[in-house]
Amino acid sequence: KKIGAIAAGSAMVASALATGVFAVEKIGDVEGFKVIDNGEPTADIVVGSTAAAADVVSAANVAAKVGSMMFKEGEAASGSAKLTVKASAESDDANLKSLLTNGTNDFTELDAGKEAFVVAAADSDYSDALINATTGFANIADNVLYDQAKLAAAVSLGDLSTLSVVKDIDPSDWYADKNKAADVATKDYYDQDGDAVEMLMATVASNDDGKSLTVDEDGVLYASIAYDDDNEDFQRATQVLKEGNRLPFLGEEYALVKLDTDDDIVYLGKEVFDGVLKEGDTYNIGDGYELKVVAILKSGDEYKISLQLMKDGKVVAEKFDKVSATSALKMIYTPGNIGIVVNEAWENVGQDYGYGSTLITKDVIALELGEEYIPDWEVVTIEKDTTTDNTKDSKMTLSDDKITKDNTYGIGLQYVGDEEDNFKSGKAIKIAKYAELELDDEDKEDTKLNLFFSMDETKEATLAAGQKVTVLNSDITLSEVMADAKAPVAFKAPLAVLDTEVSLDAANKKLILVGGPVANALTKELADAGKIEMTVESPATLAVVAGAANGNDVLVVAGGDRAATAEAANALIEML
């Protein structure tokens, strides 16, 4: 009955608040009695178990008023903004008519089928270093992007400044540094401060007419490759990708969530959280999704973690697996495009709870080897020629059918569309809907046929306050959202409790007692102790008794009869 009366009473708040100004006697520091702190209620509201309905309604009205105050005011730190980034650039060009063979023939006049290879990167040092100064070829295995027997020239076109580079592929230092790549003969090295760089490569063949070229299937590549820090030599300085590494992909920064060697899929996601979660923690990912660290268990030197992914409070996916620096826990939830990596786990000194080093990503994309991610552009991984274990002598190869974890240095998109056999000045070949390969004869100048890469790209990025993203080689940080706002907090409005459910001796927060000594047992206890004085003649009263509830303050809302108690409750509501 009492519970029903409390619920019904909540619907009466509007009429109760419309009665105007109420006369009330105040005793103690009533104005200083705060019922909300940082959006949360600081007091329980107590009504007598034998109280009349009028007192129950008064308690419900006070509870409803307190509930309506449960928000935080200030600048909206949780705001977001959508930004549009536009960038355009051109690489250096190579005049194909000045590429001489045997000092006499320009490239375009060579026999049909003779090839020229060009490369550009986010930084010219990387494209320059891909060309082997000793051999004149690129450091690419034969018949991967060109036929070495047909190659007449290999040229670096320097930088295409709108291509992206990530300057720290391991921002949380998940993996231990090993020797620098240039100092070792094998693949056993890693650099926490390594870089990941976008590159474009293309091979064109002469049509022997001085004005047109052929671009074959498999002859154009977009690539994102990981390198040792400030070391641009592909043979000596590339490093194997690991889960959690950051790298650019088509102009945006992603985190590597998983190299799936069973289904040969590379999963990339955009960082939402990178830090430490404690056992029992729940992280709000957004869009109704939450990640809960259910348990972290230790058996000997091995740790296992139990995770639950929830959508609107319901578990939609869970994972229980071991975790270590050499075997990270990976969790992909495809319906929500969410990816999670836990790299390491440990316990506190007291061994009573655990922690996990956790990366949470959203907008996850799945790049399946051998499949077209964009029409005519097939997913490949960047590998090295494994005919030798000496990485100083190995060359770039591509895999379109199998992921080999210890031989994956990057990801790429390779052209698999129709052959373009009439590539002329004024035409452009779109590279993965991102960049272009162009020809320009400078208004049919007989001595000019310039080959170059270009970009004119627009991308949108949505950022939360304080978030940093890299888009089209620009670092963008949304420092703040300038707006005043009331941000709702996820708490239920407080309900009134009965005087039989709480005591002055055991209270863990402040109390608001509704009703006089006859109607409320706790009010009677204070009266019997001489801490308040109230009779049937008392007016509407708000009285604060400092420290009376186990060290917490008590506010008595009462009067000599039910009408006076209601008037006191309404006065409190007005005051709040």
N, C-alpha and C positions, 0 to 999 in steps of 0.2 A: 504494500500500500504506500509506504513512504517513498519507495523508489519511483512508483508511478506518479506520485504527487510532484516529485522533484522534476521529472521529465515534462510533465504537463505545465509546471510552473515556468519552465524556460520559455514557453510560447507567450507568456504574459509580460515579457520585458517591455515591449513597446508601450503598453498602456501604463505600466508602472513608471516609466521614465517621463511620461507626459504631464506629470502633476506639478512641475515647476519647482520652486525653492522650498526647502523643508527646514523647519526650526529644529535644532538638535543641540544637546549639551555635549561638549567635548571635554574629556578628561585625559590628561597625559599627552604624549606627542602623537596625536592622531594624524597630523599632516605628514609626519615623517614615517608613517607606517606604509612601506612600499609593498605592493602585492605582485609586482612583475620585475624581474631582473633579466636583462638580455633576452627578452622574449618569452621567458619561462615563468610560471606562477611560483611564488615563494611562500604561499600559505595554503593550508587546508581549511575548508569551510565546514563548520560543525553545527549540526542542528540536533535538537533533542529527539530521542527515540519515541517519546510520548508527546511530542509537540503537536499543537493544533496545525491544521492545514495552512493557516495564514503564515505561521513561522516557516513552514516548509517552502511555501511560495517565495517568501523573502530570501531564504537561503539560495533558492534556485536562481532568483533574479541577480543576486550578488555574483553567483558562479558564472552566469551568462555574461555579465559585465566584465569580469576578469578575463573570460575567454575571448571577448571581443578586443582586448588589449594585447593579445599575444602576437605581436609583430615586432620587427626590429626596424628602426628608422635610421636613415643616413644615406650616404652615397652608395649607389648600387654596385657593389664589388662583383656581383655575380652576373652582370650584364654581358652582352656580346654584341659584336658588330660584324657586318658583312662588308668586306673590302674588295674592290676590283683592282687588279694589278695588270698593267699593260706594258709590254716591252718589245722593242724591235732592235735588230742588229744584223750585221753581215760579217762574215769571216773575211780573211784575206782571199784573194783570188789567185788562181793559177791560169796563166795564158797558155792554153794547150798548143798554140802555134809557136810558142817559144821553147817548148819541151823538145830538145833536139836529141836525136839518136844517131850515133856515129858522126855527130857534128854537122850533119847535112839535112836530114829529113825532120820536119816538125811532126809532132805526134799525130795530128789529124790527117797527114798524108801517108801515114804508114799503112801497111796492108790491113785490110779489114780484119777486125778481131784483136788487134794489138790493144793492150789495156793500160790505163793509168789509174792509180789508186790515190785518193785524197782523204784527209782526216782533219777534223777540228775538234776542239775541246773547250771546256769552260775556262781553262787556263792554257795558254799556248805551250807551256813547258811539257804538258802531257802529250799533246799532239806531236810536238817536235821529237820527244823521246821515243815515240812509237816507231819512228823511222830509223832504221839501223844505218848509222853513218858509214859503217864499214862495207856492208853488202849493198846498200842502196834500196833494199827491200824494207817493207814493214815487218815488225816483229810478230808476224801472223803466219800460222802454218799454211803450207801450200794447199791450194784448192779449198780454202775456207771462204775467203771473199774474192780471191783472184787466182788465176792460173799463173804461177811464177814463170813458166816458159813463155807466156805472152806478155808479161809485164814490161812496159817500156819506161815507166816512171812511177815513183811513190813520193808524194808531196804532202808536207804539213801546211795546212791553211791557217795555222795559228789558232787564235781563240775566237769563239762565237760567244760574246760576253753575256748573252741572255741564257746560255746553258747554266745549269746549277751545279754547285759543289757544296758538300757538307764537310765542314772543317774538323769535326770531332765525331767519329762514327760510334764511339763508346762513351757517351757523356757521363754515365754513372760509374765508369771504370769497372764494369762487371767482370772483365777477363784480365788476367795478369799479363803485364808486359813480358815479352820474351826478347830475344836478340833482334836488332834491327834487320830488316830484310836483306840489306846490302852486305851484311856481315856473315851470312850463313849460306851454305850450299844447298840446303834442303828447304822444305816448306815449314819447318818448325819455328815460326816466329809470329809475333803479334804486337801491334802498337795501339795502345789505348787512344792515342791522339791521331790515329790515322784519318785519311781523307777519302771521301767518295766523290767521284767526278763523272759528269755526263760527257759523252763523246759521240761524234757522228763520223761514220766511215762510208765511203762509196767507191765503187769501181765502175769506170766507163770504158767502153770499147770504141775504137775508131771505125767509122763506116767508109773510110778511104775516099771521102768526097770533100774534105776540108770544111764542112759546115754542120754535120750531124753526127750523133753518137748513139750507141746502144747501151742501155742499162739492163743487165740480165737479172732474172730471178736469183735470189740469194746474194745479190751484189751490193746491197745497202744495209747498214746496221745502225741502230740506235743502241747505245750501251751506257750502263752505270756501273763503274768499276771501283773497287776499294784499293787504296794504296797506303804504303807506309807514309808517315807524316813528312811532308815536304820532300818527298822522293818520288820522282815522276817516271822512273824507268820501269816499263812493264815487265821486263824479264827479271829484274832484281828487286822490285819494290812492291809488287801487288801482294795483297794479303787476303787470306780466306775469310769469307763472310761467316758471322756467327749470329745466332738468334739474339735479338735485342739491338744489333747494330743499326745505325741510321744511314740512309742513303737516299739520294734524289731519284725520283722516277717521274719522267715527263713534267719536270719543272716544279715538283712539290716534294717536300721532305717526308719520308716514310720511315717506319721502324720495321725491321725484319722480324716477323712473328714466328714463322716456322718454315724450315726447309723439309718438306714432306717427301721422304725418299720412297715411301710406299706408293703414293699416287703421283709422284713427280710434279708437285705443285709448290710454288713459292708464294707464301702468304705475306702481304705487306699491310700495315695499318698505320693510322695517324695517332700519335701519342695523345692520350688523355691524362694519364698519371704515370709518373716514374718515381718510385720511392719505396718506402718501407711500410708494410702493413703488419699489424699485430694480430695474433691469434684472437678471433672474436670480432675483429673490425669488419665494418661494412662500408664500402665505398660507393657513392652515388655516381654512376657513369653518365646518367642523363637519359631522357626519353623513357623514363620508367624503369631503367635497368640498374641493378645494384650487384656488386660483387661482395660476397661474404667469405672471409677466411674462417672456415668452420673449425678446423683443428690443424695443429702442426705436431706431428708425432716423431719421436726419436727412438731408433732401435740400433744400439751400438753407435757407429759413426754415421749411420744413414738417417736422413730425414724424409718424411712423407708429409704431403700437404693435402688437405681436403678443402676444395673450393665449391661454392654454390653460386651460380648466376641466376638472379631473380628478375622477373619482369612483373611490375605492379604487385610486388609482394609474393609472387608464386615462383617456385623453383622451375626454371626452364632447361637448365643444364648443370651438370656437376662433374667434377674430376677429382680423383684421388690417386696420386702418383708420387714417386720419389722425385727429389730435386737435388741438383748439385751443379757446380760450375761446368761440369762436363756433360751433364744430362739435365737440361732445364725442363721444367714442366711447361707444356704448351697446351692451350685450350682455345679452340676456335668455335664460335657460335655463329654459323652462317646466316640464320634468319635475321639476326640483329647486327650482322657485320662487325662483330666484336672479337678481338683477339687478346689473349692474356699470356704473358710469359713470367714465370717465377724462376729466378736464376739461382737463388741461394736461400737457405734457411738456417736459423740458429736459435738458441734459447737464451733467456736472461740468466744472470748469475745464479739466481735461486732455482733455476730449472723448473719454474712453475708455469711459464707460458713461452710461446715462440714468436719469431718474427720471420717475414719473408720479403726478399728484395723483388719488387713486383713492377711489371710494365703492363699497363692497360691501354689498349688501342681501340679506336672505332674506325668506321669507313674502310673496313678490311677488304682488300682485293685479292683474288686468287689468280695467279699466273701459272697456268698449266702448260708444261713444256710440250712443244709440238702443236699447240692449239693457237688459233688467231685471237689475240687479245683485242686487237683492232683489225677490221677487215684488211687482208693482205699482209698483216704484220704478225709473225709467229713468235711465240715466247721461246727464248733460248737462255741458257746460262753461259757465262764467260768462264772458260777453263784454260788450263795450260796443257801443252803437248806432254803426254806422260811417257814418251819414249825414253826420257831420262829423268832421274830424280834431282838433277841439278837445275834449280830454277833460274840460275844465271844464263842458261843456254836454251831454256824452253820458250815456246812461242804460243800465241793465243790460238785457242780452238773454241768451238761452240758445241753445245750439246742441246739437242731438241727432243731427247727421249729419256734421259736418265739424269737425276741429280746425284752428284757425288760430293758429299759434304766437305771432304778435305781437299777438294779440287774445284770449288766454286768461288770465283773471285768477283763476280758481278752478275747482273741480269741484263738481258737485251731483248730487242724486238728486231727480227730480221725480215726483210722484204721477201714475200713469196708470191707476189702477184704476177701479172702478165709481163712479159718482156716489153720494154719500151725501146723500139728500134728506130725511132725518128726523133730523138731528143735534140731540139734545136734552140737557137737563141730566142729568148722571150718565153720559153717554156719553163715550167718548174715541176719537179717531182716532190710531192708531199711526203715527208718522213714521219710516219706514225701520227699524223694529224698534229704535228708539233713543230717541225722545222721543214725547210725546203732545200733542195739541191737545184741550183739555177745555172743557166748559160746566158752569156751576154757577148754579142759580137761588136758592141760599141757602134751601133748604126752601120753594120755591115762593113766595118773596117777589115780590109783583107788580111791584116797581120794580127787580128785579135779574135780570140774565142775564149772568154774567161769563164772558168768553172768555179763556183763558190757556194757556200752554205748561207742561208738566211733564216731569220725568225721574225715574225710579227704576231705575237701571241697575247691573248688576254685570259686571265684566270681569276676566279673568285675564291676568296678565303674567308671563312667564318671563325672569328677568334673570341674567346672569353677574355675577361679583364685579366691582364698579367700574362696571357699566353703569347708565346713566340712561335712564328712559323717562317719557313723559308719558301718563297715562291718566286720562280723565274730569277733565281740568283740574288734575290733581295731578302734580307732579314727584316721581318715586320713584327713589332711587339705592340699589342694593345695595352697601353699603360693604365688607362682607367676609362670608365664610362661616366661622363659628367652629367649626372642626374640625381635628384633627390627621390627616394623611393621608400616604400614600406614593403619589405621583403617578408612574405609569410614564412612561418616556421612550422615544422611538422609536429605539433603537439595538439592533443585533444583538449577542449575546454574542461576546466576542473569540475568535478561533480561534488555536491555536498555529501559529507559522510555523517554517520550517526554518532552520538556521544558515547555509544557503547563500543565503537570501533577504534577509538583513539583515546589516549590518556595524556594528562599534563606531564607525567613523569617520563613517558617514552616518546614524546613527539620529536620528530626529526626536522621540523620546519615550523614557521610561525602558524598561529591558529586564528581564525575568525569565528568567534562563537556567536551564533544567532539565537536569541532568546534569553530571557531572564532566568533567575535561580529556580523558578518553578518549572520552566519548560526545558532547561538545558542543564544536565548534571555537571558539566565542567564549569559553567557559570556559577552554579551553586557551590562547587568546591572552592572557587575563588572567593565567593562571598563568605563562606564559613571560615576561611583563613583570614578574613578581614582585609583582603586586597581590593575588593570593590564593595560599594554600599548601594543596594537597590531595593526598593519597596514597591508596593502596588501603586504608589503615588508618583513614582519616578517618571520624568519626562523621557522622550526619545533621547537615547544616550549612546555616544561612541566613546568607549573608555579603553585606553591602552595600558596594559599591565606588563611592565618590562621584565623579560626573562622568566616569566611564569611557566612556560612550557618547555621544561628541560633546557633552560637557557635561552629559549626563543621567545620573542614578544607575542602577546596575546591581545587581540582587539575584540572587545565585547560589543555586540550590536544588539541593543535591547531597550526595553522600556517597561513601565509598570503594567502594561497589558499588551494584548496582541496588536492593537492599533498603533501603540507607541513603538513597538518593535518594528512594525512595517514602516513607520515614518523614519526610524533610525536607519533601516536598510536602504530606503530610498535616498536619504541624505548622503549615505556612503557612496551610493551609485553616482549621484550628482557630483560628489567630490572627486571620485576617480576619473 
